[in-house]
Amino acid sequence: MRGLYLVLIAFGLIVAQTASDERAKRANKLGADVDNNEFAEFEEFEVEAEDRPEEVGGSAGQYEDVKVEQDEAYDPEEDVIVEVPLHFRSNWDSFYLEMLMIAGLVVYFINFFSGKSKNSKMANMWFSTHRSMLEDNFSLVGDDGKMEIENRGLMKESEHMYTLWCSGRTCCEGMLVELKFLKRQDLVAVIAQMMKPSLDQIHIKVDMGKDDMDTFVFCVATKKTALRLSKDLTDLSLFCGERKSGEKLGLPANFNVLSEIGEVASAMLDTKMTALINRYPDLIDYIHFSDQYSGPKNQEDTSPTKLPTTKKVLMFGFNIQLKGRSLQEAIEQHKPLLSLVFHCMERVRRFRLGKEGKNKADKNRLRVEEAFLKTTHAARAEAAAARREEKRRQEKERILQEDDPDKQRKWEEKEMKRQMKKKNPKMKQLKVKAL
């Protein structure tokens, strides 16, 4: 497909250059014709005279006599060969813009259908390769259990994104698989991909049960991803401020570890996880466990007035490496990674913090809550004042609609007293006992 884009660009450059040369030739030729014709201005005068015979100095009848005499003196042998204007010739270079547009549309549609077909093939191949493993671990694969689905399986969200919901397993409420492929059907995205390469990815999110995960936040990721997640995700930015090198824990040098409590990192990075990360460092992007997951930070200008809702989740991000591999080989490599997901689910379910670690985790959550309440005190006070003001406004409208002068007068007096009390500063009364 890249060769097709290069051919299109080369074709456009050739056509544009040819058209430019042809225009230059025409301009030179036209200038030469004007310079060589010494009687050009007299010819222009004759043309004007033919168009306006009365202005030349004769009547219309005299003009007709002259014309008849000229016609009678006409000699076919004296014909001259008149050059046909250029715009009547079949010059293909005059339509280079149209040809470029047609070629662009052809390439666009070829890219759309080929990219759409490849993404669909990748999604179906991933599902067929991992289906037996999913069915061994979940009673419902491709069904969330909330609604009847005729054809269970992958759900197509767009031309480059597919989802799969699995449920019916102990220790978790469900698992969501998102296949996020490159936008191969989008020509602009394909060209951008050439300039800034990226990878197809698989994101897996496991919703753990309330009693099946202890209170901790942990993440292991590549350096670039760890930096981005620590800035974007609320739980990592609040509970895991320090990023440690993975080499100290037996991981590749390009990995970072973010852990709220030290004992969690040593417990989660067991022999199997460490071995798989070292075996597939180019396939694993991040592994993130959290009991305080609330999604990305709030990007809006308005600050929230209450703590965000948190969930206990396990999240995994895997890359699909197609370079130097066939599609089947690239998909087969993800079987051990899916088994790692099930291993982590059981590992987290059985793990419990020690007494010291538990106390530290509770203090961290209390500290975050107090800091949140302190920073949002003004916003909450403003929201409460707005609610009181809205309540008074509704009460005023209700009293005015009753057409009862006595009630209206009492309400105005009450409101005036409230306003005066609000304006006057509060004075504390000190009682002094007599000696």
ZIZIQUI-V811657 format. One record per residue. N is the residue number from 1. OMEGA is omega in whole degrees, 0 to 359 (NA if undefined). NEAR is the number of other C-alpha atoms within 10 Angstrom. D_FIRST is the distance of its C-alpha to the first C-alpha in Angstrom with 2 decimals. Layout:
BEGIN
n | omega | near | d_first
N | OMEGA | NEAR | D_FIRST
N | OMEGA | NEAR | D_FIRST
END
This chain:
BEGIN
n | omega | near | d_first
1 | 178 | 12 | 0.00
2 | 178 | 10 | 3.82
3 | 179 | 8 | 5.34
4 | 179 | 12 | 5.13
5 | 179 | 17 | 6.65
6 | 177 | 11 | 8.91
7 | 179 | 12 | 9.99
8 | 181 | 16 | 10.91
9 | 179 | 13 | 12.83
10 | 179 | 12 | 14.51
11 | 179 | 16 | 15.46
12 | 179 | 19 | 17.00
13 | 180 | 13 | 18.91
14 | 181 | 13 | 20.25
15 | 180 | 19 | 21.40
16 | 179 | 17 | 22.98
17 | 178 | 14 | 24.75
18 | 179 | 15 | 26.02
19 | 179 | 19 | 27.37
20 | 179 | 12 | 29.02
21 | 181 | 13 | 30.68
22 | 178 | 15 | 31.90
23 | 179 | 14 | 33.41
24 | 179 | 12 | 35.14
25 | 180 | 12 | 36.58
26 | 182 | 12 | 37.87
27 | 179 | 11 | 39.52
28 | 181 | 11 | 41.19
29 | 180 | 12 | 42.41
30 | 178 | 11 | 43.78
31 | 179 | 11 | 45.62
32 | 180 | 11 | 47.09
33 | 181 | 11 | 48.34
34 | 181 | 12 | 50.09
35 | 183 | 11 | 51.71
36 | 183 | 9 | 52.98
37 | 183 | 10 | 54.48
38 | 183 | 10 | 57.87
39 | 184 | 11 | 58.97
40 | 183 | 13 | 55.98
41 | 176 | 10 | 58.12
42 | 177 | 10 | 60.77
43 | 178 | 12 | 58.20
44 | 179 | 10 | 57.10
45 | 179 | 13 | 60.76
46 | 179 | 14 | 61.26
47 | 179 | 10 | 58.33
48 | 179 | 13 | 59.82
49 | 179 | 15 | 63.21
50 | 181 | 13 | 61.95
51 | 183 | 11 | 60.42
52 | 183 | 14 | 63.62
53 | 183 | 17 | 66.64
54 | 183 | 14 | 69.23
55 | 183 | 11 | 68.24
56 | 178 | 14 | 68.68
57 | 179 | 11 | 72.39
58 | 179 | 11 | 73.04
59 | 179 | 11 | 73.20
60 | 181 | 11 | 70.79
61 | 178 | 11 | 73.33
62 | 178 | 12 | 73.55
63 | 179 | 17 | 69.77
64 | 179 | 12 | 69.83
65 | 179 | 11 | 72.55
66 | 182 | 10 | 70.54
67 | 180 | 13 | 67.48
68 | 180 | 11 | 69.57
69 | 178 | 10 | 71.00
70 | 179 | 11 | 67.59
71 | 181 | 10 | 66.37
72 | 180 | 8 | 69.49
73 | 184 | 9 | 68.88
74 | 179 | 11 | 65.29
75 | 182 | 9 | 64.60
76 | 182 | 7 | 61.42
77 | 181 | 6 | 61.63
78 | 179 | 7 | 61.16
79 | 174 | 8 | 57.68
80 | 180 | 7 | 55.03
81 | 180 | 6 | 51.35
82 | 181 | 6 | 49.57
83 | 181 | 6 | 45.97
84 | 179 | 8 | 43.62
85 | 184 | 7 | 41.99
86 | 184 | 9 | 38.40
87 | 176 | 8 | 37.21
88 | 179 | 7 | 38.38
89 | 179 | 9 | 36.24
90 | 179 | 8 | 32.85
91 | 182 | 12 | 30.85
92 | 182 | 10 | 27.11
93 | 177 | 18 | 26.56
94 | 183 | 17 | 28.61
95 | 184 | 12 | 25.82
96 | 178 | 19 | 23.01
97 | 179 | 14 | 22.71
98 | 180 | 11 | 22.52
99 | 177 | 16 | 19.89
100 | 180 | 18 | 17.74
101 | 180 | 13 | 18.37
102 | 179 | 12 | 17.54
103 | 178 | 14 | 14.24
104 | 178 | 17 | 13.44
105 | 179 | 12 | 14.63
106 | 179 | 12 | 12.61
107 | 180 | 16 | 9.26
108 | 182 | 17 | 11.00
109 | 176 | 14 | 12.14
110 | 179 | 16 | 9.11
111 | 182 | 20 | 7.54
112 | 184 | 17 | 11.14
113 | 179 | 13 | 11.85
114 | 178 | 15 | 8.98
115 | 177 | 22 | 9.63
116 | 181 | 18 | 13.27
117 | 181 | 14 | 13.38
118 | 178 | 17 | 12.10
119 | 178 | 23 | 14.62
120 | 179 | 18 | 17.26
121 | 179 | 12 | 16.87
122 | 181 | 16 | 17.31
123 | 181 | 22 | 20.30
124 | 179 | 14 | 21.98
125 | 178 | 16 | 21.62
126 | 182 | 19 | 23.19
127 | 181 | 15 | 25.97
128 | 180 | 11 | 26.79
129 | 185 | 16 | 26.90
130 | 186 | 16 | 29.24
131 | 182 | 14 | 31.14
132 | 179 | 11 | 34.15
133 | 178 | 13 | 34.63
134 | 181 | 19 | 34.54
135 | 176 | 15 | 37.00
136 | 184 | 11 | 39.30
137 | 180 | 16 | 39.59
138 | 178 | 16 | 39.61
139 | 178 | 12 | 41.51
140 | 179 | 19 | 39.08
141 | 183 | 23 | 35.30
142 | 181 | 22 | 33.25
143 | 180 | 21 | 36.45
144 | 179 | 19 | 38.26
145 | 182 | 14 | 41.56
146 | 182 | 6 | 42.30
147 | 181 | 7 | 41.08
148 | 177 | 9 | 40.61
149 | 183 | 11 | 37.07
150 | 182 | 7 | 36.67
151 | 179 | 9 | 33.40
152 | 179 | 14 | 33.43
153 | 181 | 20 | 30.20
154 | 174 | 20 | 27.21
155 | 181 | 16 | 27.41
156 | 179 | 14 | 24.29
157 | 177 | 12 | 24.87
158 | 181 | 11 | 21.56
159 | 181 | 20 | 17.97
160 | 182 | 21 | 17.47
161 | 179 | 20 | 21.09
162 | 180 | 21 | 23.42
163 | 179 | 20 | 27.06
164 | 179 | 20 | 29.67
165 | 179 | 21 | 33.40
166 | 181 | 23 | 35.81
167 | 180 | 23 | 39.59
168 | 179 | 18 | 42.81
169 | 178 | 14 | 43.45
170 | 176 | 15 | 46.33
171 | 177 | 18 | 46.09
172 | 179 | 22 | 43.23
173 | 179 | 16 | 42.83
174 | 180 | 21 | 39.22
175 | 179 | 23 | 35.74
176 | 177 | 17 | 32.62
177 | 178 | 19 | 29.16
178 | 176 | 20 | 26.22
179 | 182 | 23 | 22.64
180 | 181 | 22 | 20.75
181 | 174 | 22 | 17.01
182 | 180 | 20 | 14.45
183 | 183 | 20 | 13.87
184 | 180 | 22 | 10.38
185 | 182 | 22 | 11.65
186 | 184 | 19 | 12.63
187 | 179 | 19 | 10.57
188 | 179 | 11 | 13.36
189 | 179 | 14 | 13.35
190 | 178 | 20 | 9.71
191 | 177 | 14 | 10.78
192 | 178 | 12 | 14.03
193 | 177 | 15 | 12.64
194 | 182 | 10 | 11.40
195 | 181 | 9 | 15.02
196 | 185 | 9 | 16.80
197 | 175 | 10 | 15.31
198 | 187 | 12 | 16.87
199 | 167 | 16 | 17.16
200 | 183 | 16 | 17.52
201 | 174 | 20 | 21.28
202 | 178 | 22 | 24.14
203 | 180 | 17 | 27.31
204 | 180 | 21 | 30.57
205 | 180 | 19 | 33.77
206 | 176 | 22 | 37.12
207 | 182 | 18 | 40.10
208 | 175 | 23 | 43.16
209 | 184 | 16 | 46.61
210 | 183 | 14 | 49.18
211 | 185 | 10 | 51.35
212 | 177 | 17 | 48.64
213 | 179 | 24 | 47.62
214 | 185 | 18 | 49.83
215 | 176 | 18 | 49.65
216 | 177 | 25 | 47.18
217 | 185 | 25 | 43.85
218 | 179 | 23 | 41.62
219 | 171 | 25 | 38.08
220 | 186 | 28 | 36.18
221 | 173 | 24 | 32.78
222 | 187 | 22 | 30.76
223 | 182 | 20 | 32.33
224 | 180 | 12 | 29.79
225 | 179 | 15 | 29.83
226 | 178 | 22 | 33.62
227 | 181 | 13 | 34.19
228 | 181 | 11 | 32.18
229 | 181 | 19 | 33.88
230 | 177 | 21 | 37.32
231 | 188 | 16 | 36.94
232 | 185 | 16 | 35.41
233 | 184 | 16 | 37.24
234 | 186 | 19 | 40.92
235 | 180 | 24 | 42.20
236 | 181 | 26 | 40.74
237 | 182 | 15 | 41.93
238 | 188 | 17 | 45.42
239 | 183 | 22 | 46.09
240 | 183 | 19 | 43.97
241 | 185 | 14 | 44.46
242 | 175 | 14 | 44.04
243 | 182 | 17 | 40.93
244 | 179 | 15 | 41.89
245 | 181 | 19 | 40.04
246 | 181 | 19 | 38.90
247 | 181 | 13 | 40.27
248 | 181 | 11 | 43.80
249 | 175 | 15 | 42.99
250 | 180 | 14 | 41.18
251 | 176 | 21 | 37.58
252 | 186 | 17 | 34.85
253 | 182 | 14 | 35.44
254 | 179 | 13 | 32.47
255 | 174 | 23 | 34.03
256 | 178 | 26 | 36.68
257 | 175 | 26 | 39.29
258 | 183 | 25 | 40.84
259 | 179 | 24 | 43.95
260 | 184 | 24 | 46.81
261 | 186 | 20 | 49.29
262 | 184 | 11 | 49.35
263 | 180 | 12 | 50.29
264 | 181 | 19 | 47.25
265 | 180 | 18 | 44.80
266 | 180 | 11 | 46.73
267 | 182 | 14 | 47.04
268 | 181 | 19 | 43.41
269 | 179 | 18 | 41.97
270 | 185 | 13 | 43.54
271 | 184 | 10 | 42.77
272 | 181 | 12 | 40.00
273 | 180 | 17 | 38.03
274 | 180 | 15 | 38.48
275 | 181 | 14 | 37.37
276 | 178 | 16 | 34.16
277 | 178 | 21 | 33.25
278 | 181 | 14 | 33.89
279 | 181 | 12 | 31.94
280 | 182 | 16 | 28.80
281 | 180 | 19 | 28.88
282 | 181 | 13 | 25.11
283 | 183 | 21 | 25.01
284 | 179 | 24 | 27.99
285 | 177 | 23 | 27.65
286 | 172 | 22 | 31.05
287 | 190 | 20 | 34.05
288 | 176 | 21 | 36.41
289 | 183 | 25 | 39.81
290 | 171 | 24 | 42.02
291 | 182 | 19 | 45.05
292 | 184 | 21 | 44.74
293 | 178 | 20 | 41.18
294 | 177 | 18 | 41.04
295 | 180 | 14 | 37.45
296 | 177 | 14 | 36.37
297 | 178 | 12 | 39.07
298 | 182 | 14 | 40.40
299 | 182 | 8 | 38.62
300 | 180 | 7 | 41.01
301 | 181 | 6 | 43.92
302 | 179 | 8 | 46.46
303 | 181 | 12 | 47.65
304 | 180 | 14 | 48.17
305 | 177 | 17 | 51.78
306 | 181 | 12 | 51.38
307 | 180 | 12 | 49.60
308 | 178 | 13 | 46.18
309 | 182 | 9 | 46.04
310 | 179 | 13 | 44.91
311 | 176 | 16 | 43.58
312 | 186 | 23 | 43.50
313 | 168 | 24 | 39.94
314 | 183 | 25 | 37.85
315 | 183 | 19 | 34.23
316 | 175 | 23 | 31.46
317 | 182 | 17 | 27.98
318 | 177 | 23 | 25.67
319 | 172 | 22 | 22.23
320 | 182 | 19 | 19.61
321 | 180 | 18 | 18.43
322 | 184 | 14 | 15.36
323 | 178 | 9 | 15.15
324 | 181 | 8 | 16.89
325 | 172 | 10 | 17.64
326 | 181 | 11 | 16.75
327 | 180 | 17 | 16.58
328 | 179 | 13 | 20.15
329 | 180 | 12 | 21.46
330 | 179 | 18 | 20.15
331 | 180 | 20 | 21.86
332 | 181 | 15 | 24.96
333 | 184 | 14 | 25.55
334 | 177 | 21 | 26.42
335 | 177 | 13 | 29.44
336 | 180 | 11 | 31.79
337 | 176 | 19 | 30.69
338 | 176 | 16 | 31.67
339 | 175 | 14 | 34.95
340 | 178 | 15 | 35.42
341 | 180 | 19 | 35.36
342 | 177 | 13 | 38.22
343 | 180 | 13 | 40.05
344 | 178 | 19 | 40.00
345 | 180 | 21 | 41.31
346 | 180 | 15 | 44.29
347 | 179 | 15 | 44.78
348 | 180 | 19 | 45.00
349 | 183 | 17 | 47.26
350 | 186 | 12 | 49.76
351 | 175 | 14 | 49.74
352 | 180 | 17 | 52.60
353 | 173 | 17 | 53.46
354 | 183 | 11 | 56.73
355 | 180 | 9 | 59.52
356 | 179 | 9 | 58.71
357 | 179 | 18 | 55.01
358 | 178 | 16 | 55.84
359 | 179 | 11 | 58.20
360 | 179 | 17 | 55.66
361 | 179 | 20 | 53.02
362 | 178 | 12 | 55.58
363 | 179 | 12 | 56.61
364 | 181 | 16 | 53.03
365 | 176 | 16 | 52.56
366 | 178 | 12 | 55.93
367 | 180 | 13 | 55.11
368 | 181 | 14 | 51.84
369 | 179 | 13 | 53.70
370 | 178 | 12 | 56.52
371 | 179 | 12 | 54.22
372 | 180 | 15 | 52.38
373 | 180 | 16 | 55.68
374 | 182 | 11 | 56.94
375 | 182 | 13 | 53.98
376 | 181 | 17 | 53.92
377 | 182 | 13 | 57.71
378 | 181 | 12 | 57.74
379 | 179 | 17 | 54.93
380 | 178 | 16 | 56.76
381 | 178 | 12 | 60.04
382 | 178 | 13 | 58.50
383 | 178 | 13 | 57.02
384 | 178 | 12 | 60.44
385 | 178 | 12 | 62.19
386 | 178 | 12 | 59.84
387 | 179 | 12 | 60.62
388 | 179 | 12 | 64.37
389 | 178 | 12 | 64.16
390 | 179 | 12 | 62.34
391 | 178 | 11 | 65.05
392 | 179 | 13 | 67.82
393 | 178 | 11 | 66.21
394 | 178 | 11 | 66.07
395 | 179 | 12 | 69.69
396 | 179 | 15 | 70.80
397 | 179 | 10 | 69.18
398 | 181 | 11 | 70.86
399 | 179 | 15 | 74.29
400 | 179 | 13 | 73.98
401 | 182 | 9 | 73.23
402 | 180 | 10 | 76.43
403 | 178 | 10 | 78.74
404 | 184 | 10 | 81.16
405 | 182 | 11 | 82.62
406 | 179 | 9 | 84.16
407 | 180 | 13 | 80.90
408 | 179 | 16 | 79.09
409 | 180 | 12 | 81.82
410 | 181 | 11 | 81.70
411 | 178 | 16 | 77.93
412 | 177 | 13 | 78.12
413 | 178 | 12 | 80.84
414 | 180 | 11 | 78.82
415 | 179 | 14 | 75.75
416 | 177 | 12 | 77.92
417 | 180 | 12 | 79.36
418 | 180 | 11 | 75.89
419 | 178 | 11 | 74.77
420 | 179 | 10 | 77.97
421 | 179 | 11 | 77.56
422 | 181 | 10 | 73.98
423 | 182 | 9 | 75.10
424 | 178 | 8 | 78.11
425 | 180 | 8 | 77.41
426 | 180 | 8 | 78.25
427 | 177 | 6 | 81.50
428 | 179 | 6 | 82.53
429 | 179 | 6 | 86.16
430 | 179 | 6 | 88.01
431 | 181 | 6 | 91.19
432 | 181 | 6 | 93.84
433 | 179 | 5 | 96.64
434 | 180 | 4 | 100.14
435 | NA | 3 | 102.04
END
